[in-house]
Structures are given as C-alpha cells and as structure tokens.
Amino acid sequence: MNSPRKQLEGMIPFQPSESVEDLKKRYQLSHIDKMSDNENPYGTSLKVLDMLKDNLGFLSSYPSGTSSKLVSMLAEFHQQSKERFVIGNGSDEVIRLLARAYINPDDEAVMADATFPRYQTNVLIEGGKAITVSLKDGVHDLDGLKNEITAQTKMVFVCNPNNPTGTIVTKQELLNFIQDVSKDVLVVVDEAYAEYVTSINYLETATLIDQYPNLVVLRTFSKIYGLAGLRIGYGMMHPDVAKELNKVRDVFNVNQLGELAAMTALEDQDFVKMSSKANAEQREYLYHQLKHAGFSPFPSEANFLFIPLKDSSLELFEALLKNGILVKMMSVPGIPYGMRVTLGTEEANQRFLQIMYSFSTEGVV
Ligand SMILES: *Cc1c(COP(=O)(O)O)cnc(C)c1O
C-alpha cells in the first residue's frame, strides 16, 4: 500500500453525530430539536428562501470564482476595502487556507484548549505544531497565549466568543494583546458568534485591520444568518495576506447559491436583530434557571451554553433525546464532563429545562 503523509498518521476523521433522521427512527419521535450544532433555531431569512426559489435556473453554470458581488456588499457593510476579503466554503475553509499558506513543517500555532478544533487539525495536517494553553474559567488566557509565542510561531488563534464555552475576552485585554503580539505572527480572531454578543465589553476587531497588518478576522453565514447548509464564510485581512490565501484557494470554492443567499441574508439585518434579541432573552433566562437549579454554566455571549456536569451523564443525554432534544456532550481541561447546548426556541428551551430540573434533584449537577 502507498503510505499517506506522516502527518495524517493517527489522525481521526471528524465523527459526525448520528443523523436526526436516524435518531427520530430509533427513539420513535416525530420531531427533534437539534441543540447540538449552534445552528439558528429560527431558520434563515424568508427573503433568502424566496430568492433561492427564483434562482434555480442556472445550476449548470460555474459560480463566479471571485464572489465579487458579495465582496462588494461586505466591503460596504464593514466599511473596508474589497482587497481585504477572502470568501470561503464556510469560515472553516478560511482556517484551512491560513494553515496551507503559512504553516511550514515544524512551525507553531498557538491556541486555547478547549477551542474550535479545526485550528489544531489544519495546523497538524500541514506538519505544524499546535501549542495549546488551557482556558481559565472557560475564558481565553491571553497572557498565557502570548507567553507561548516564539520565533517558530506563525499564528495565534483567539475564538471570541469561544466555542465551546461561549465566553468572551474583554475589549481592553484583546486590544492590548493585538498590540503586543509581534507583527510577524498572524493574530486570527474568529468571530463566528459576534452577532449574538450583547456585552458592551466586546471588541469587534474588523475596525482594526487597517491598523494591524497581521490581524485576520473570521466571520460566517452559518450561525446567526442560518445558512450553515450552504457553506459560506469569510475572512478580513491585510491585502497581502488575502493575496497569499487566494493562491491556495480552489477556483470555485464558493457555490453559486451560497453566494446569492449570503448577499440576500446580509441585506436582511432585521432577521439578524430578531435572532440576536430572541437568543439573548433565552440565554439570560436559561442561564439563571440553570444556576437556580444548582448547575454552573459559563457566562455566555453566544447562542449556546456550556454546562459542567458531575459525571458522564449518559442518562441525562438519553432523557433529553427521548424528549426530542439533542445536545452535545464534551469535556474541556479541568472539566471532564460537560454539555454544550445550543439555545433553541422558547418551547424547546422549556422542555430542555424540565429535564435538567429533574436531574438536578437527582444530584447530577
Ligand atoms: C461554526 C464555527 C465556525 C465555522 O463554521 P462554517 O460553517 O465553516 O463557517 C468557525 N468558527 C467557530 C468557532 C465556529 O463555531
């Protein structure tokens, strides 16, 4: 047998959770609320659905290859020049392009543990080393990250709000961090959940890319815009960095419908505001109800809560599933058992809470 690159040895392909269709069959349910993948429970803008119905006539043509119309709209939306945008097949792809363009074998990338796993995976695939720094109380330890930067470091990732904990770093801390990191190191700030943040102590870093040529900001249409299925996200960065990413990007990386949908979705900021407001209300309510019941969720600025648990709580997971709720069980350093639950509709959240209450009296807190 031909041997693959040694970087792939021992790597495990992403394991998707069981499909909702299969789970429905297995648990004999007519409906499951998928509160496991941080998707928007309100769907997507109706304007997007209407637009898609009218634009199915040209599926046999290739997409633009440059996404130039979407880039123009985003440039206007963020008040940035067009050369600063790279559109990806989800922001996942932009992460891959960054690793592809910048990581040589044995180069280092610094990131939190736990955070979005694709940073580490893409760095390892290129033969780089992932240097991880534990979260402190679920929050990025920016000083810790800074201390791990060496002459080998090519990039440092800050996921803000952080997936899976939902926490943010404060405005001033992040600003100091961006100022302090050497210009030879890319600072990649992943703002996949930025639109959900309500804290006044949050820094949206897009406004800083003029000032910091090593700053890269990632955004996505998968979360609040509700377009996860169409795979579209983007990065904002210095034009020189964008130029490198475009060298390693596939020509037709973004599909036609995804690009069209993103343009329409961007125009419907009312949908974004509605989703953000409903999410914030539910987040506040669930957070306090869970606290009251004896759980200790991390304070979240995203569309999910991370709840530490006493044990592996398979029974809890099963009980939720039997009631039509799918969550994600996971651990973070120092917390061997935990659950990440995406905030759902008010009705789904109520059902979720009822099960959580019944387990809190059984001491699974
Ligand atoms: C969901 C998510 C993304 C990207 O998702 P795409 O669907 O690839 O755009 C990126 N970063 C974080 C932290 C996420 O949670």
The ligand as an SDF file (V2000), in Angstrom:
LIG
                    3D

 15 15  0  0  0  0  0  0  0  0999 V2000
  -19.2850   27.1580   13.4550 C   0  0  0  0  0  0  0  0  0  0  0  0
  -17.9380   27.7770   13.6020 C   0  0  0  0  0  0  0  0  0  0  0  0
  -17.1490   28.1740   12.5220 C   0  0  0  0  0  0  0  0  0  0  0  0
  -17.4070   27.9920   11.1130 C   0  0  0  0  0  0  0  0  0  0  0  0
  -18.3060   27.4700   10.5220 O   0  0  0  0  0  0  0  0  0  0  0  0
  -18.5030   27.4660    8.9580 P   0  0  0  0  0  0  0  0  0  0  0  0
  -19.7870   26.7870    8.8430 O   0  0  0  0  0  0  0  0  0  0  0  0
  -17.3570   26.7040    8.3720 O   0  0  0  0  0  0  0  0  0  0  0  0
  -18.4820   28.8890    8.5120 O   0  0  0  0  0  0  0  0  0  0  0  0
  -15.9440   28.7890   12.7520 C   0  0  0  0  0  0  0  0  0  0  0  0
  -15.5240   29.0110   13.9770 N   0  0  0  0  0  0  0  0  0  0  0  0
  -16.2340   28.6620   15.0340 C   0  0  0  0  0  0  0  0  0  0  0  0
  -15.7030   28.9650   16.3720 C   0  0  0  0  0  0  0  0  0  0  0  0
  -17.4490   28.0180   14.9010 C   0  0  0  0  0  0  0  0  0  0  0  0
  -18.1270   27.6410   15.9810 O   0  0  0  0  0  0  0  0  0  0  0  0
  1  2  1  0
  2  3  1  0
  2 14  2  0
  3  4  1  0
  3 10  2  0
  4  5  1  0
  5  6  1  0
  6  7  2  0
  6  8  1  0
  6  9  1  0
 10 11  1  0
 11 12  2  0
 12 13  1  0
 12 14  1  0
 14 15  1  0
M  END
$$$$
